[in-house]
Structures are given as structure tokens and as C-alpha cells.
């Protein structure tokens, strides 16, 4: 007997990610170890069921609107986060989301990260390092991904990424 037939509600993780990222965002109000824990839980929750079939993965049960909000928040927090340890977890969260949503539901991810690498500003070196780490992690994960209905998705975008740092081409 399945859960619905038994009258047990589906444990869809509605708003869990938004709540966890709100904790991460509370730089002044929440202790760094708790903020780090929230980032780790969010990162792990995306891929916690990755061995199961696609329809039963937790991330696939998150509404599209919430996914979009989580993606925006994760990218925003990656560059605003004062702690490198927490930013690392946010970068890995972005990587885990990319495993499921790139390219069909997050086609501009690579261009966002590339523009962050090329951005100039007061915290640009730190932001560039974070963007490069995340970009490297995303590309590493996507290289192993099977694009069932999108065979040339990564090839078409990854080939366009060329980043020049201090006159040295690191494409």
C-alpha cells in the first residue's frame, strides 16, 4: 500500500530551501556554525536521493517557482557571504542544482558564473575565486551528466567559456 492510499500526506519539502537560505542570509542574527549547517543541509537535500529514479528525487518535487527563488538566492548569497567556508557550501549547492536543472531549467547558469568571473568591483578577487570554483565544480558535474533530450547542451555552452585573467587564457 502506498502512502497516499494509506492517507499519509506526501512529504514534499515545500519552502525548506527558502527557509534554509534565509538562515544563511542572517549574517548578523545567526551564529556562523548554524549558518554553515543550513547551507550544508540545503546542499545535501538537493542531491539526497540522486540514486532513485528521476520522478522520486526530492528536487523534482519542489515547485518550479521555489526552484527559481532558490537558484537566485544561492547565486546572490554566493557573492555576498562573508565566510569562505559557507560560500563553499553555497557553490556546491549551485553545483547540485545544476546536476538536475541545467540546461533545460537553468540555461543561463554558465553565463552568470562567467560574468561574475569577469566583473570588476570592490570584492572582485574574492567573487572571481568563488565564481571560478563554482564554475569548475558545475562543469565537472555536467561532464559526467547524461543529457537525454539535450545532447549538445553543455557542448554548445561550455565551448563558449573563455576567461582571461591577467593576460593568460584559462579556457
GUVOMAR-11813 format. One record per residue (C-alpha): residue number from 1; x, y, z; residue in one letter; chain. Coordinates in nm, 3 decimals, always signed. Layout:
<sites>
k|x|y|z|r|c
NUM|X|Y|Z|A|A
...
</sites>
This chain:
<sites>
k|x|y|z|r|c
1|+0.000|+0.000|+0.000|X|A
2|+0.145|+0.336|-0.097|X|A
3|+0.147|+0.647|+0.123|X|A
4|-0.141|+0.823|-0.050|X|A
5|-0.365|+0.516|-0.033|X|A
6|-0.287|+0.487|+0.338|X|A
7|-0.384|+0.851|+0.393|X|A
8|-0.028|+0.962|+0.470|X|A
9|+0.045|+1.301|+0.315|X|A
10|+0.326|+1.332|+0.061|X|A
11|+0.629|+1.476|+0.244|X|A
12|+0.704|+1.734|-0.027|X|A
13|+0.975|+1.965|+0.104|X|A
14|+0.787|+2.289|+0.034|X|A
15|+0.973|+2.605|+0.136|X|A
16|+1.251|+2.407|+0.306|X|A
17|+1.519|+2.552|+0.081|X|A
18|+1.394|+2.908|+0.120|X|A
19|+1.398|+2.869|+0.498|X|A
20|+1.750|+2.726|+0.498|X|A
21|+1.880|+3.003|+0.272|X|A
22|+1.708|+3.265|+0.489|X|A
23|+1.910|+3.129|+0.782|X|A
24|+2.230|+3.152|+0.576|X|A
25|+2.145|+3.512|+0.486|X|A
26|+2.111|+3.619|+0.851|X|A
27|+2.476|+3.721|+0.887|X|A
28|+2.420|+3.933|+1.199|X|A
29|+2.144|+3.733|+1.365|X|A
30|+2.262|+3.372|+1.339|X|A
31|+2.592|+3.223|+1.453|X|A
32|+2.826|+3.118|+1.168|X|A
33|+2.821|+2.745|+1.259|X|A
34|+2.440|+2.741|+1.232|X|A
35|+2.450|+2.931|+0.903|X|A
36|+2.707|+2.682|+0.775|X|A
37|+2.486|+2.393|+0.885|X|A
38|+2.189|+2.544|+0.700|X|A
39|+2.398|+2.574|+0.382|X|A
40|+2.518|+2.214|+0.415|X|A
41|+2.165|+2.082|+0.472|X|A
42|+2.038|+2.275|+0.168|X|A
43|+2.325|+2.142|-0.045|X|A
44|+2.270|+1.784|+0.067|X|A
45|+1.892|+1.799|+0.034|X|A
46|+1.913|+1.872|-0.339|X|A
47|+2.102|+1.555|-0.415|X|A
48|+1.999|+1.339|-0.122|X|A
49|+1.803|+1.099|-0.339|X|A
50|+2.004|+1.113|-0.659|X|A
51|+2.027|+0.734|-0.691|X|A
52|+1.650|+0.700|-0.716|X|A
53|+1.454|+0.740|-1.037|X|A
54|+1.407|+1.095|-1.159|X|A
55|+1.041|+1.118|-1.058|X|A
56|+1.110|+1.038|-0.694|X|A
57|+1.401|+1.274|-0.635|X|A
58|+1.328|+1.537|-0.375|X|A
59|+1.444|+1.820|-0.601|X|A
60|+1.200|+1.711|-0.870|X|A
61|+0.914|+1.758|-0.621|X|A
62|+1.000|+2.121|-0.548|X|A
63|+0.767|+2.361|-0.733|X|A
64|+0.932|+2.545|-1.024|X|A
65|+0.869|+2.884|-0.865|X|A
66|+1.051|+2.783|-0.548|X|A
67|+1.336|+2.635|-0.751|X|A
68|+1.377|+2.968|-0.927|X|A
69|+1.385|+3.155|-0.597|X|A
70|+1.640|+2.912|-0.454|X|A
71|+1.864|+2.948|-0.761|X|A
72|+1.852|+3.327|-0.742|X|A
73|+1.919|+3.328|-0.368|X|A
74|+2.207|+3.081|-0.394|X|A
75|+2.381|+3.288|-0.662|X|A
76|+2.321|+3.613|-0.473|X|A
77|+2.442|+3.470|-0.142|X|A
78|+2.750|+3.314|-0.302|X|A
79|+2.891|+3.661|-0.361|X|A
80|+2.753|+3.837|-0.052|X|A
81|+2.860|+3.576|+0.202|X|A
82|+3.144|+3.700|+0.427|X|A
83|+3.255|+3.347|+0.522|X|A
84|+3.452|+3.149|+0.265|X|A
85|+3.350|+2.823|+0.435|X|A
86|+2.980|+2.900|+0.392|X|A
87|+3.037|+3.031|+0.038|X|A
88|+3.198|+2.698|-0.048|X|A
89|+2.878|+2.518|+0.055|X|A
90|+2.671|+2.764|-0.149|X|A
91|+2.888|+2.692|-0.452|X|A
92|+2.834|+2.321|-0.402|X|A
93|+2.459|+2.384|-0.363|X|A
94|+2.462|+2.556|-0.703|X|A
95|+2.655|+2.260|-0.844|X|A
96|+2.399|+2.011|-0.709|X|A
97|+2.111|+2.212|-0.853|X|A
98|+2.287|+2.227|-1.190|X|A
99|+2.304|+1.848|-1.193|X|A
100|+1.924|+1.841|-1.210|X|A
101|+1.822|+2.168|-1.377|X|A
102|+2.092|+2.255|-1.630|X|A
103|+2.036|+2.331|-1.913|X|A
104|+1.660|+2.297|-1.953|X|A
105|+1.556|+2.482|-1.637|X|A
106|+1.869|+2.692|-1.579|X|A
107|+2.010|+2.776|-1.922|X|A
108|+2.187|+3.095|-1.812|X|A
109|+2.384|+2.944|-1.521|X|A
110|+2.718|+2.929|-1.700|X|A
111|+2.683|+3.283|-1.833|X|A
112|+2.600|+3.411|-1.481|X|A
113|+2.912|+3.249|-1.341|X|A
114|+3.124|+3.368|-1.632|X|A
115|+3.007|+3.728|-1.590|X|A
116|+3.088|+3.706|-1.217|X|A
117|+3.441|+3.599|-1.306|X|A
118|+3.480|+3.899|-1.535|X|A
119|+3.313|+4.151|-1.300|X|A
120|+3.518|+4.434|-1.153|X|A
121|+3.438|+4.580|-0.815|X|A
122|+3.543|+4.616|-0.453|X|A
123|+3.529|+4.246|-0.371|X|A
124|+3.608|+4.132|-0.723|X|A
125|+3.901|+3.900|-0.645|X|A
126|+3.702|+3.708|-0.383|X|A
127|+3.399|+3.697|-0.612|X|A
128|+3.611|+3.577|-0.902|X|A
129|+3.758|+3.298|-0.694|X|A
130|+3.413|+3.187|-0.581|X|A
131|+3.274|+3.206|-0.933|X|A
132|+3.569|+3.011|-1.075|X|A
133|+3.539|+2.741|-0.808|X|A
134|+3.166|+2.709|-0.870|X|A
135|+3.210|+2.713|-1.247|X|A
136|+3.474|+2.441|-1.224|X|A
137|+3.250|+2.230|-0.998|X|A
138|+2.949|+2.274|-1.226|X|A
139|+3.143|+2.184|-1.539|X|A
140|+3.295|+1.881|-1.368|X|A
141|+2.947|+1.755|-1.272|X|A
142|+2.800|+1.833|-1.612|X|A
143|+3.077|+1.650|-1.794|X|A
144|+2.953|+1.330|-1.631|X|A
145|+2.583|+1.409|-1.681|X|A
146|+2.384|+1.227|-1.944|X|A
147|+2.183|+1.476|-2.145|X|A
148|+1.892|+1.257|-2.252|X|A
149|+1.694|+1.510|-2.454|X|A
150|+1.962|+1.777|-2.468|X|A
151|+2.269|+1.612|-2.625|X|A
152|+2.454|+1.925|-2.724|X|A
153|+2.353|+2.149|-2.434|X|A
154|+2.684|+2.151|-2.249|X|A
155|+2.895|+2.132|-2.562|X|A
156|+2.727|+2.440|-2.701|X|A
157|+2.777|+2.646|-2.386|X|A
158|+3.099|+2.517|-2.236|X|A
159|+3.282|+2.575|-2.561|X|A
160|+3.192|+2.944|-2.540|X|A
161|+3.350|+2.996|-2.200|X|A
162|+3.684|+3.168|-2.228|X|A
163|+3.812|+3.361|-1.933|X|A
164|+4.125|+3.571|-1.941|X|A
165|+4.299|+3.651|-1.614|X|A
166|+4.597|+3.883|-1.618|X|A
167|+4.655|+3.824|-1.987|X|A
168|+4.655|+3.444|-1.960|X|A
169|+4.385|+3.248|-2.137|X|A
170|+4.235|+2.990|-1.899|X|A
171|+3.962|+2.848|-2.121|X|A
</sites>
